[in-house]
Amino acid sequence: MCNACAFSLSAPSLARRRWLHLGLAALTSTCLPAAQAQVEVGQASRMRHLVPAAQLEEAAQQQYAQVLAQAKAKGALLPSTHPQVQRLHAIAQRLIPFAHAWNDRASQWKWQVALIRSDDINAFCMPGGKIAFFTGILEKLRLSDDEVAMIMGHEMAHALREHAREQLAKNTATSIGISLGAQLLGLGDVGSYAARLGGQLLSLNFSRSDETDADLVGLEMAARAGYNPQAAVTLWEKMGQATGGSGPGLSFLSTHPSGPQRIRQLQANVPKVLGLYQSARQNARR
């Protein structure tokens, strides 16, 4: 990551300590057995195995670096001293220790967080833990820390559950006419072909089941990190209100549609993780 995005609050040495803390937190946190998960999500598709995870994460790193370089060239990449950047870093620090419970590879990821000045209501997390927020989503929706944590947890969940890896494998296999069975029999090379298409990562559309998956996993991660799960409901209510607005800048909402069904599902799952939130808050007071 470029210097402008270093994990810093006031000085380079402190930035290094914060990055080290982030990495160690992800490496040393206890992996959550599936039986202890409070939310229920479906099994990941076997299709994702057609794309090598390491290759896709490398492609994501390259595309993420390009996005940041372009933003920096336009003067849109906010420095680490900016209060909103520090805010995002602090929230990420609390969420990351609970990430690799959902994906063992996450303990090896070099997590990065960036904030880009843009009116777009958007945020994303690419494979390998590359997170970016646009200022529009923070400012236009006037998000609380709890609501930001729900968005960040949701986007992290997409990466942890390997939705991009799965979707890229499906898209590629379809486009070159190779079925899952044919690939497993060695009749095609979907993996290498898909890895070369890493530039498509920001344009992939996730399925409704992927969105539900990310909602619930993000909800649980945020609750374990001490963020109020009720914020998931208020967040998507704000998203729904923004949908009724006019003009450009609704990038996030075009791929993450809000609606009564989504809100009802979150409301039904809030009680499942409320105890995790309360326990986290009690531990924080000790």
C-alpha positions in Angstrom: 0.0 0.0 0.0 1.2 3.5 -0.7 2.4 5.8 2.2 -0.8 7.8 2.1 -2.8 4.7 3.1 -0.4 3.4 5.8 -2.0 2.4 9.0 -1.0 5.5 10.9 -2.5 7.8 13.4 0.4 10.3 14.0 3.8 8.8 13.2 5.3 6.1 11.0 6.5 4.1 14.0 2.9 4.1 15.4 1.7 3.1 12.0 4.0 0.0 12.0 2.8 -0.9 15.5 -0.8 -0.7 14.4 -0.2 -2.8 11.3 1.6 -5.3 13.5 -1.3 -5.4 16.0 -3.7 -6.0 13.1 -1.7 -8.9 11.8 -1.1 -10.5 15.2 -4.8 -10.1 16.1 -5.8 -12.0 13.0 -3.2 -14.7 13.5 -3.7 -15.3 17.2 -7.5 -15.1 17.6 -9.2 -18.4 18.3 -10.9 -20.0 15.3 -14.6 -20.2 15.8 -15.9 -23.8 15.3 -18.8 -23.9 12.9 -21.0 -25.3 15.7 -20.5 -22.1 17.7 -21.7 -19.8 14.9 -25.0 -18.1 15.9 -26.2 -17.4 12.4 -27.1 -20.0 9.8 -25.5 -19.8 6.3 -25.4 -22.2 3.5 -22.5 -24.4 2.3 -20.1 -22.7 -0.1 -20.2 -23.8 -3.7 -17.6 -26.3 -5.0 -17.2 -24.2 -8.0 -14.9 -21.8 -6.2 -12.2 -24.5 -6.1 -11.8 -24.1 -9.9 -10.1 -20.8 -9.2 -6.8 -21.0 -7.1 -7.3 -18.8 -4.1 -3.7 -17.6 -4.0 -3.8 -16.5 -7.7 -7.1 -14.7 -7.2 -5.8 -12.9 -4.1 -2.7 -11.8 -6.0 -4.9 -10.5 -8.8 -7.0 -8.6 -6.2 -3.8 -7.1 -4.7 -2.8 -5.8 -8.1 -6.2 -4.3 -8.9 -6.5 -2.8 -5.4 -3.1 -1.1 -5.9 -4.2 0.3 -9.2 -7.4 1.7 -7.7 -5.4 3.4 -4.9 -2.8 4.7 -7.4 -5.5 6.2 -9.6 -7.2 7.8 -6.6 -3.9 9.2 -5.4 -3.2 10.7 -8.8 -6.5 12.5 -8.6 -5.9 13.7 -5.1 -8.8 11.6 -3.9 -6.9 9.1 -1.6 -7.3 10.4 1.9 -4.2 10.3 4.2 -3.8 8.2 7.3 -4.1 11.3 9.5 -7.6 12.1 8.3 -10.2 11.4 11.1 -12.4 9.3 8.9 -9.5 7.1 7.9 -8.5 6.6 11.5 -12.1 5.8 12.3 -12.1 3.1 9.6 -8.8 1.7 10.8 -10.1 1.4 14.4 -13.3 -0.4 13.3 -11.2 -2.8 11.1 -9.0 -3.6 14.1 -11.9 -4.8 16.1 -13.4 -6.9 13.3 -10.4 -8.6 11.9 -9.7 -10.9 14.9 -13.0 -12.6 14.1 -12.4 -13.0 10.4 -10.5 -16.3 10.1 -13.2 -18.2 12.0 -14.9 -18.0 8.6 -11.9 -18.7 6.4 -8.6 -20.2 7.5 -6.8 -18.2 4.8 -7.7 -15.0 6.4 -5.0 -15.5 9.0 -2.4 -15.0 6.2 -4.1 -12.0 4.6 -2.4 -8.6 4.7 -5.4 -6.5 5.5 -5.5 -3.0 4.1 -8.0 -0.2 4.5 -8.3 2.9 2.3 -10.8 5.8 2.1 -11.4 7.5 -1.3 -13.0 10.9 -1.7 -16.0 10.3 -3.9 -19.7 11.1 -3.8 -20.5 7.4 -4.6 -22.3 5.4 -2.0 -19.9 2.5 -2.1 -17.5 0.2 -0.2 -15.9 -3.1 -1.0 -13.5 -5.8 0.3 -11.6 -7.7 -2.3 -10.2 -11.2 -1.9 -7.2 -11.1 0.5 -8.6 -8.5 2.8 -8.4 -5.3 0.6 -11.0 -2.9 2.0 -12.0 0.5 0.6 -14.7 2.9 1.5 -15.9 6.0 -0.5 -16.6 9.1 1.5 -20.1 9.3 0.0 -21.3 6.3 1.9 -20.1 7.8 5.2 -21.3 11.3 4.6 -24.6 10.9 2.7 -25.9 8.2 5.0 -24.4 9.8 8.2 -23.4 6.5 9.5 -22.7 5.7 13.1 -19.7 3.5 14.0 -22.0 0.6 14.5 -23.5 1.1 11.0 -20.0 1.4 9.5 -19.1 -1.9 11.2 -22.1 -3.6 9.6 -21.0 -2.4 6.1 -17.4 -3.4 6.7 -18.4 -6.7 8.2 -20.7 -7.4 5.2 -18.0 -6.6 2.7 -15.4 -8.6 4.6 -17.8 -11.5 4.7 -18.0 -11.5 0.8 -14.2 -12.0 0.8 -14.2 -14.6 3.6 -17.0 -16.6 2.0 -15.2 -16.4 -1.3 -18.2 -15.1 -3.2 -16.0 -13.4 -5.9 -14.0 -16.6 -6.3 -17.2 -18.6 -6.8 -18.8 -16.1 -9.1 -15.7 -15.7 -11.3 -15.4 -19.5 -11.6 -19.1 -19.8 -12.7 -18.9 -16.9 -15.1 -15.7 -18.2 -16.7 -16.8 -21.8 -16.9 -20.0 -20.6 -18.6 -18.2 -18.3 -21.0 -15.7 -20.8 -22.3 -18.3 -23.7 -22.2 -16.6 -25.9 -19.6 -18.7 -27.6 -17.0 -17.7 -28.4 -13.5 -17.5 -32.1 -14.3 -15.3 -31.4 -17.4 -12.9 -29.3 -15.4 -12.6 -32.0 -12.7 -11.8 -34.5 -15.4 -9.1 -32.3 -16.7 -10.8 -31.2 -19.9 -10.4 -27.4 -19.3 -8.4 -24.9 -17.5 -10.9 -22.6 -15.8 -8.6 -21.8 -12.9 -5.8 -20.2 -14.8 -8.2 -18.5 -17.2 -10.3 -17.0 -14.4 -7.2 -15.9 -12.5 -6.2 -13.8 -15.5 -9.6 -12.0 -15.2 -8.9 -10.5 -11.8 -9.6 -7.1 -13.3 -13.3 -8.1 -13.2 -13.4 -8.3 -9.4 -15.1 -4.9 -8.9 -17.7 -5.5 -11.5 -18.9 -8.9 -10.3 -22.6 -9.2 -9.3 -23.3 -11.4 -6.3 -26.4 -13.5 -6.0 -29.2 -12.9 -3.5 -28.0 -15.9 -1.5 -24.5 -14.4 -1.4 -25.9 -11.1 -0.1 -27.9 -12.9 2.6 -24.7 -14.9 3.5 -22.7 -11.6 3.8 -25.4 -9.9 5.8 -25.5 -12.6 8.4 -21.8 -13.3 8.7 -21.1 -9.6 8.9 -23.8 -9.2 11.5 -22.2 -11.9 13.7 -18.6 -10.6 13.3 -19.7 -7.1 14.2 -21.6 -8.3 17.2 -18.6 -10.3 18.4 -16.5 -7.1 18.0 -18.8 -5.2 20.3 -21.0 -3.3 17.7 -24.7 -3.1 18.3 -26.4 -5.6 15.9 -29.5 -3.4 15.8 -27.4 -1.1 13.6 -27.8 -3.6 10.7 -31.5 -2.7 10.6 -31.0 1.1 10.8 -28.3 0.8 8.2 -30.5 -0.9 5.6 -33.4 1.5 6.5 -31.1 4.3 5.5 -30.1 2.4 2.4 -33.8 2.1 1.5 -34.3 5.8 1.9 -31.3 6.5 -0.3 -32.7 4.3 -3.0 -35.5 6.8 -3.3 -33.1 9.6 -4.1 -32.2 10.8 -7.6 -28.9 11.3 -9.3 -25.7 9.3 -9.6 -23.7 7.8 -6.7 -25.7 4.8 -5.8 -23.1 2.2 -6.8 -23.4 0.2 -3.6 -27.2 0.2 -3.8 -27.2 -1.0 -7.4 -25.5 -4.3 -6.3 -26.8 -4.4 -2.7 -30.5 -3.7 -3.1 -32.4 -2.8 0.1 -35.9 -3.9 0.8 -38.4 -5.1 3.4 -37.4 -8.7 3.1 -33.8 -7.9 3.7 -34.6 -5.9 6.8 -37.0 -8.5 8.1 -34.3 -11.2 7.8 -31.8 -9.0 9.7 -34.4 -8.3 12.4 -35.0 -12.0 12.8 -31.3 -12.6 13.3 -30.4 -9.7 15.6 -31.7 -11.7 18.7 -29.3 -14.6 17.8 -26.2 -12.4 18.1 -27.4 -10.0 20.8 -25.8 -12.1 23.5 -22.4 -11.9 21.7 -22.7 -8.1 21.6 -23.6 -7.9 25.2 -20.7 -10.2 26.2 -18.2 -8.2 24.1 -19.4 -4.9 25.7 -19.0 -6.4 29.2 -15.5 -7.7 28.4 -14.6 -4.2 27.1 -15.5 -2.6 30.4 -13.2 -4.9 32.4 
